[in-house]
Each structure stands twice: as C-alpha cells, then as structure tokens.
Amino acid sequence: MSEILKLVKKFDEYRSKCLNLQASENIMSRDARAALGSGMASRYSHVDHETHENSYGGTSIIEEIEESVKRMASKLYRSKYAEVRPIGGHVALESTLISILKKGDSFLYIDEKDGGYPGYRQDMIPGMFGFTGIPIPYFYDRQEIDFYGLEKVVKEKKPRAIVLGQSAFVKEYDLGRINEIAWNYDLKVVYDGSHVMGLIAGKGFQTDAIFRSDVLLGSTHKTFFGPQGGIILTNDGDLINRISENMIWKTMDNYHPSRLAALGVSMEEMLATGEEYASAVVRNSRNLGKALNDLKIGIKFNPWFSFTHQLIVDEKSISRRSLDRISFSKTLEKNRIIVDRDGRIGTSEISRLGLHDMDMVGELINKALSNEEVTKEVTDLVSGLQSKYW
Ligand SMILES: *Cc1c(COP(=O)(O)O)cnc(C)c1O
C-alpha cells in the first residue's frame, strides 16, 4: 500500500476517535465524501460567461450539477443569485472585493483584536489589491459595533464598503443600523459569514443577512458541513456578473467539480435537516458555556456566552490553572479532545453527530484539564455517536 495512503488511514482512524470541538471544522457525510472522492476530482468544466460554451468536453453532467447546486444555494439563502465556484471563503472574499472596490479605495472591517479575520490585515488582502482597510470601532465586551464611532469614521474617511464578519464570532450585527449608515453614505455591505453559513442556512442566526447586505459570502465547511470551499450570494444582478467575471483566471482557475458535487450533497442534507441542526448547535453552545463556567473554566460574555457555534475561552480564568490558549489545547489533545490553539470551542460537529449532553462534555474537559486521564471515556463517547449521515 502507498506510504501516504497508510498515513491517511492512520489519520482517519485517529481523528474518528477524537471529540472534535474545532470551531472552523465540521464533518461531511459519507455520501458527500463519496462525491468528493469521485472521478470528477480530475475533470475540468469551464462555461464561458458570454458564449455559454464549455471549453471542455464530456461535461454535461457537471454542468447539470452546477446548475442544481446554484438553485439549492438560492433556496437555502433566499437569494436571487449564487456563485458556487470559489474554492474557499478567502477566494470568495477576494473575488467579491475586487468586484466592488477599485485600487485606492478604502473599506471597513472588524479588527483582529475584536475577533476579526487576519486576511483583512493591511498586508494581506488589502495590500495585494491596493485597498486600505479601516477598523470598525467596536465594543469588545458587548461584541457590538460602536455606531457613533462608526459614523464618525465613515464621514471622515469616506470608505466604499463595510465588511462584517469575524473569525471569533458569537453575536449577530444590528444590520438595520448598518443599512441606515450604508444608505446615508453610499456604502456597499458585505457580510463575510464564513463561520456562520450553516447557521444562516438553518435559520438559526442572522436571518436578515441576505436582505440587509449587498453580498453574503463565506466558507462551506465551518458551520456549513460541506467540503472545504466558498460561496457568494446576492440579489444584485450586475454585481453577480462582475463577481463571476472576476473569478476564473483571476482569483482561481478550475473550481474542483468533485468539490461542487460534494457541496450539492451537503446542501440536500441542509435543506432536509438544517433548521434542526442550527438550533441544536446554538443551544449546545449556550449549555456548554454554562457547564464550563460552572466548572470554573471561564467562558467570555457571561451570561449570554454565544449565539453561534463558538465559545471564547477566557484566558485570565485558565491562567489560574497555569494554562494559556496553547497549553489548554495541547492538554485536551492528549485526551483526544480537539480544540484550536486560538481559544475557541465549537459545537457544530458534535451537534451534527447528535450529542446533546453538554454537562458531560464540560465534565470531560474539566477532568482532562485537572490532569485526569479521560482518553478512554472520550473514545467510548465518540464511538457511541450515531448520525444517519456519518
Ligand atoms: C475562515 C474565514 C475565512 C477564510 O475562509 P476559507 O474557507 O478558509 O478560505 C474568511 N473570513 C472569515 C471571517 C473566516 O473566519
């Protein structure tokens, strides 16, 4: 057997016996994985924007899949148009920003210190395209935009767009107030829902995202349990045309047809179970936040903790156990509980697998952090999880 395939099998064996609480991850169904690993993985399909001719042969089924995935995306998000080809949330973002902004333009974004995505740093996407990023004034403790400060910055700096969305994402935005400012100062509203696309699809979070933004975009593999990829949704026909033109040969070439097929399978599952899934995710976060806090593992934003799949660990609280974000993650990992090194705990995957006893999850985390060995309890728990999709 191939040496690499041996490692892949070892990895799958290992991770299938871990409790995955990583906020950026999820689990794909067997059917979606079958699509992703299908023969489509080595095929091309490129429909020309103007002539509508495909540059490749043998593609009619791929084209049928793409049309069907677009239709499902529009249904899930209640949008007129969907661009389902981006190979990641980041690529969706690049393709969108270059369709809205010109070189020299500035835009607003949420700073990393407030939970924002590092891709908005000046030396990342803005630097690449000659844009200037301006941080949105923000009240960290309330996880709310400082609207007074925002209006001041908008008046002064005259940005062309406001980009919402965070990587540490626990609360909705007041899009009504964003819309007022956007209307008064002619700003495009871009909602980077990378982390919450599955919750929006399941109507468990920010249900006005599509109505009150010019563009909703994000990843298809965080709370949305599809393959790694990106998606863009809008009701603006001109904008979707510009975005589509700004994709192929600019931010990417082929769009990985097998990924698109896997996304389609996941969308069928989302249409069937999305609402139940999204409400379970949010409920589980809240309950796990309470459970951990009661065990003196501090979670930020007490008493509401979170309206999403994420909990943010309070570093001050874990420092009393001589832990920081990294040792917190590594200690749990020794016990096969996987969280990232950024102090985020996510409930998407365990919710998809039907785990609802958050007191038990809290207890396992607490024991592991108290240097009790809980690997066996964790592997037993995970192997008992049943999902019709797993
Ligand atoms: C994860 C993330 C991205 C990038 O998405 P990929 O799918 O990893 O390319 C963009 N924006 C935000 C807010 C994110 O959290």
The ligand as an SDF file (V2000), in Angstrom:
LIG
                    3D

 15 15  0  0  0  0  0  0  0  0999 V2000
  -12.2900   31.1350    7.7410 C   0  0  0  0  0  0  0  0  0  0  0  0
  -12.5580   32.5310    7.3430 C   0  0  0  0  0  0  0  0  0  0  0  0
  -12.2610   32.9700    6.0440 C   0  0  0  0  0  0  0  0  0  0  0  0
  -11.4940   32.1230    5.0520 C   0  0  0  0  0  0  0  0  0  0  0  0
  -12.1810   31.0290    4.6530 O   0  0  0  0  0  0  0  0  0  0  0  0
  -11.5160   29.7550    3.9410 P   0  0  0  0  0  0  0  0  0  0  0  0
  -12.7060   28.9750    3.5730 O   0  0  0  0  0  0  0  0  0  0  0  0
  -10.6140   29.1140    4.9480 O   0  0  0  0  0  0  0  0  0  0  0  0
  -10.7540   30.2490    2.7390 O   0  0  0  0  0  0  0  0  0  0  0  0
  -12.6600   34.2490    5.6870 C   0  0  0  0  0  0  0  0  0  0  0  0
  -13.2840   35.0610    6.5680 N   0  0  0  0  0  0  0  0  0  0  0  0
  -13.5520   34.6800    7.8300 C   0  0  0  0  0  0  0  0  0  0  0  0
  -14.2620   35.6300    8.7530 C   0  0  0  0  0  0  0  0  0  0  0  0
  -13.1820   33.4100    8.2690 C   0  0  0  0  0  0  0  0  0  0  0  0
  -13.4330   33.0400    9.5320 O   0  0  0  0  0  0  0  0  0  0  0  0
  1  2  1  0
  2  3  1  0
  2 14  2  0
  3  4  1  0
  3 10  2  0
  4  5  1  0
  5  6  1  0
  6  7  2  0
  6  8  1  0
  6  9  1  0
 10 11  1  0
 11 12  2  0
 12 13  1  0
 12 14  1  0
 14 15  1  0
M  END
$$$$
